[in-house]
Amino acid sequence: MAFHVRDPETDRVVRKLASVRGTTLTETIRDACEAQLKDVHPDRPNAGLRERLQPLLDEMATYPRTGLEADKAFYDSLNDE
């Protein structure tokens, strides 16, 4: 799990910020990214995921509930098990 920064200017800025703050490069990058995430959705960190899933959840809610439970034997038979 490593990042490779190929842009010399980005490398310089991150190193300068880490030096000024007295933190490691990893801490500096993590803190900066977390701050940006809070700016994007300060009260709803998973808002993007929730918004993308909502149409699917709405469609699923239109299907009638049968009251039936999943049957392991049925699903196994689909795979010839």
C-alpha positions in Angstrom: 0.0 0.0 0.0 2.3 2.7 -1.2 1.8 5.9 -3.2 4.4 7.1 -5.6 4.3 10.8 -6.2 5.8 11.6 -9.6 5.1 15.3 -9.5 8.1 17.2 -8.0 6.0 20.2 -7.0 3.6 17.9 -5.0 6.5 16.1 -3.4 8.0 19.5 -2.4 4.7 20.8 -0.9 4.0 17.6 1.1 7.6 17.5 2.4 7.4 21.2 3.4 4.1 20.8 5.2 5.4 17.8 7.0 8.5 19.7 8.1 6.5 22.7 9.3 4.1 20.5 11.2 6.8 18.2 12.5 4.9 15.1 11.3 5.7 12.2 9.0 4.8 12.2 5.3 2.1 9.6 6.0 0.6 11.6 8.8 0.7 14.8 6.7 -1.0 13.2 3.7 -3.6 11.4 5.9 -4.5 14.6 7.8 -4.8 16.6 4.6 -7.0 14.1 3.0 -9.2 13.8 6.0 -9.6 17.5 6.2 -10.7 17.6 2.5 -13.2 14.8 3.1 -14.7 16.8 6.0 -15.0 19.8 3.6 -16.8 17.8 1.0 -19.4 16.2 3.4 -18.9 17.5 6.9 -22.0 15.9 8.4 -22.4 12.9 6.1 -19.0 11.2 5.4 -20.7 8.4 3.4 -23.2 10.6 1.6 -21.8 9.7 -1.9 -22.3 6.0 -1.3 -25.8 6.5 0.2 -26.8 8.6 -2.8 -25.5 6.1 -5.3 -27.3 3.2 -3.6 -30.6 5.0 -3.1 -32.1 4.2 -6.5 -31.4 0.5 -6.0 -32.9 0.5 -2.5 -36.0 2.3 -3.8 -36.4 -0.3 -6.6 -36.0 -3.2 -4.1 -38.7 -1.6 -1.9 -41.2 -2.0 -4.7 -41.0 -5.8 -4.7 -43.5 -7.5 -2.6 -42.4 -9.4 0.5 -43.0 -13.1 0.2 -42.2 -14.1 3.7 -40.1 -16.9 2.4 -36.6 -17.5 3.6 -33.6 -18.3 1.4 -33.3 -22.1 0.9 -29.7 -23.3 1.0 -30.6 -26.5 -0.8 -32.1 -24.5 -3.7 -29.0 -22.4 -4.1 -26.8 -25.4 -3.9 -28.8 -27.1 -6.7 -28.1 -24.1 -8.9 -24.4 -25.0 -8.7 -24.9 -28.8 -8.9 -23.8 -29.3 -5.4 
